[in-house]
Amino acid sequence: MNTWMALIGKYLLTFIAGYLTFALIDGMLVSTVAIIALIATAVNYLIGDLAILPKYGNVIAAVGDGLMAAVFAYITVLLWPNMAVSWMALILFAIIVAIAEYFFHMYLQSSDKVAPDTE
């Protein structure tokens, strides 16, 4: 159950980062931000938290999560008809996600009730 709560928290952090950047800067619809946050959360959890974090540590995983979130947001926007995103919003999104993920990873590593096991 704690893993699900952590994932919900991770989604909310990503959604807030997306709202602050994509909705407020680029005027993106909140529903689009929610979809981008869902995709970024899934990718960052599967790749960043389960694969990169245990092997390479918090800083590399957090930077990787920020970059992956921005790349997948860009790909999502490319596939979405009549949607655009500015480079400034993507860069700010990557930075905010990386900072949020850094602290999220500290929580993951300190909790023995949340997967992944980083020992």
C-alpha positions as a Markdown table, in Angstrom:
| # | Residue | x | y | z |
|---|---|---|---|---|
| 1 | Met | 0.0 | 0.0 | 0.0 |
| 2 | Asn | 2.8 | 2.4 | 0.8 |
| 3 | Thr | 4.2 | 2.0 | -2.8 |
| 4 | Trp | 0.9 | 3.1 | -4.2 |
| 5 | Met | 0.8 | 6.1 | -1.9 |
| 6 | Ala | 4.4 | 7.0 | -3.0 |
| 7 | Leu | 3.3 | 6.7 | -6.6 |
| 8 | Ile | 0.4 | 9.0 | -6.1 |
| 9 | Gly | 2.7 | 11.5 | -4.4 |
| 10 | Lys | 5.1 | 11.2 | -7.3 |
| 11 | Tyr | 2.3 | 11.8 | -9.7 |
| 12 | Leu | 1.1 | 14.9 | -7.8 |
| 13 | Leu | 4.7 | 16.3 | -7.8 |
| 14 | Thr | 4.9 | 15.7 | -11.6 |
| 15 | Phe | 1.5 | 17.2 | -12.2 |
| 16 | Ile | 2.3 | 20.3 | -10.1 |
| 17 | Ala | 5.5 | 20.7 | -12.1 |
| 18 | Gly | 3.6 | 20.3 | -15.3 |
| 19 | Tyr | 0.9 | 22.8 | -14.3 |
| 20 | Leu | 3.4 | 25.4 | -13.2 |
| 21 | Thr | 5.2 | 25.1 | -16.5 |
| 22 | Phe | 2.9 | 23.9 | -19.3 |
| 23 | Ala | -0.4 | 25.3 | -18.1 |
| 24 | Leu | 0.8 | 28.7 | -16.7 |
| 25 | Ile | 3.5 | 29.4 | -19.3 |
| 26 | Asp | 2.1 | 27.8 | -22.4 |
| 27 | Gly | -1.6 | 27.8 | -21.6 |
| 28 | Met | -1.9 | 24.0 | -22.0 |
| 29 | Leu | -5.1 | 22.4 | -20.9 |
| 30 | Val | -5.1 | 20.8 | -17.4 |
| 31 | Ser | -6.3 | 17.5 | -18.8 |
| 32 | Thr | -3.3 | 17.5 | -21.2 |
| 33 | Val | -1.0 | 18.2 | -18.2 |
| 34 | Ala | -2.6 | 15.3 | -16.3 |
| 35 | Ile | -1.9 | 12.9 | -19.2 |
| 36 | Ile | 1.7 | 14.1 | -19.5 |
| 37 | Ala | 2.2 | 13.8 | -15.7 |
| 38 | Leu | 0.8 | 10.2 | -15.8 |
| 39 | Ile | 3.2 | 9.2 | -18.6 |
| 40 | Ala | 6.2 | 10.9 | -17.0 |
| 41 | Thr | 5.4 | 9.3 | -13.6 |
| 42 | Ala | 5.1 | 5.8 | -15.1 |
| 43 | Val | 8.4 | 6.1 | -17.1 |
| 44 | Asn | 10.3 | 7.7 | -14.2 |
| 45 | Tyr | 9.2 | 5.1 | -11.8 |
| 46 | Leu | 9.9 | 2.1 | -14.1 |
| 47 | Ile | 13.3 | 3.4 | -15.4 |
| 48 | Gly | 14.4 | 6.0 | -12.8 |
| 49 | Asp | 13.3 | 4.5 | -9.5 |
| 50 | Leu | 13.6 | 0.8 | -10.2 |
| 51 | Ala | 16.6 | 0.7 | -12.5 |
| 52 | Ile | 18.8 | 3.8 | -12.2 |
| 53 | Leu | 18.3 | 4.8 | -8.5 |
| 54 | Pro | 19.6 | 1.5 | -7.0 |
| 55 | Lys | 22.6 | 1.4 | -9.4 |
| 56 | Tyr | 23.7 | 5.0 | -9.7 |
| 57 | Gly | 22.3 | 6.9 | -6.8 |
| 58 | Asn | 20.0 | 9.8 | -6.1 |
| 59 | Val | 21.6 | 12.6 | -8.1 |
| 60 | Ile | 22.0 | 10.7 | -11.4 |
| 61 | Ala | 18.5 | 9.3 | -11.0 |
| 62 | Ala | 16.9 | 12.7 | -10.2 |
| 63 | Val | 18.6 | 14.3 | -13.2 |
| 64 | Gly | 17.7 | 11.4 | -15.4 |
| 65 | Asp | 14.0 | 11.6 | -14.2 |
| 66 | Gly | 13.9 | 15.3 | -15.1 |
| 67 | Leu | 15.3 | 14.7 | -18.5 |
| 68 | Met | 13.1 | 11.7 | -19.2 |
| 69 | Ala | 10.0 | 13.7 | -18.1 |
| 70 | Ala | 10.8 | 16.5 | -20.4 |
| 71 | Val | 11.6 | 14.2 | -23.4 |
| 72 | Phe | 8.4 | 12.2 | -22.9 |
| 73 | Ala | 6.4 | 15.5 | -22.5 |
| 74 | Tyr | 7.9 | 16.6 | -25.8 |
| 75 | Ile | 7.1 | 13.3 | -27.5 |
| 76 | Thr | 3.5 | 13.4 | -26.1 |
| 77 | Val | 3.0 | 17.0 | -27.5 |
| 78 | Leu | 4.4 | 16.0 | -30.9 |
| 79 | Leu | 1.9 | 13.2 | -31.1 |
| 80 | Trp | -1.0 | 15.4 | -29.9 |
| 81 | Pro | -2.7 | 17.3 | -32.7 |
| 82 | Asn | -2.6 | 21.1 | -32.6 |
| 83 | Met | -0.5 | 21.1 | -29.4 |
| 84 | Ala | 2.7 | 23.0 | -28.8 |
| 85 | Val | 5.1 | 23.5 | -26.0 |
| 86 | Ser | 7.9 | 26.0 | -25.6 |
| 87 | Trp | 11.5 | 25.1 | -24.9 |
| 88 | Met | 11.5 | 27.3 | -21.8 |
| 89 | Ala | 8.5 | 25.3 | -20.4 |
| 90 | Leu | 10.3 | 22.0 | -21.1 |
| 91 | Ile | 13.5 | 23.1 | -19.5 |
| 92 | Leu | 11.7 | 24.4 | -16.4 |
| 93 | Phe | 9.6 | 21.2 | -16.2 |
| 94 | Ala | 12.8 | 19.2 | -16.3 |
| 95 | Ile | 14.4 | 21.3 | -13.6 |
| 96 | Ile | 11.4 | 21.2 | -11.3 |
| 97 | Val | 10.9 | 17.4 | -11.8 |
| 98 | Ala | 14.6 | 16.8 | -11.1 |
| 99 | Ile | 14.5 | 18.8 | -7.8 |
| 100 | Ala | 11.2 | 17.1 | -6.7 |
| 101 | Glu | 12.6 | 13.6 | -7.6 |
| 102 | Tyr | 15.7 | 14.3 | -5.6 |
| 103 | Phe | 13.7 | 14.7 | -2.5 |
| 104 | Phe | 11.3 | 11.9 | -3.5 |
| 105 | His | 14.3 | 9.5 | -3.8 |
| 106 | Met | 15.5 | 10.5 | -0.4 |
| 107 | Tyr | 12.1 | 9.4 | 0.9 |
| 108 | Leu | 12.2 | 6.1 | -1.1 |
| 109 | Gln | 15.7 | 5.3 | 0.2 |
| 110 | Ser | 14.7 | 6.0 | 3.8 |
| 111 | Ser | 11.5 | 3.9 | 3.8 |
| 112 | Asp | 11.7 | 0.2 | 4.1 |
| 113 | Lys | 8.0 | -0.2 | 3.2 |
| 114 | Val | 8.2 | 1.3 | -0.3 |
| 115 | Ala | 9.6 | -0.5 | -3.3 |
| 116 | Pro | 12.2 | -0.4 | -4.8 |
| 117 | Asp | 14.7 | -1.9 | -2.3 |
| 118 | Thr | 17.8 | 0.3 | -2.7 |
| 119 | Glu | 20.1 | -1.7 | -0.5 |
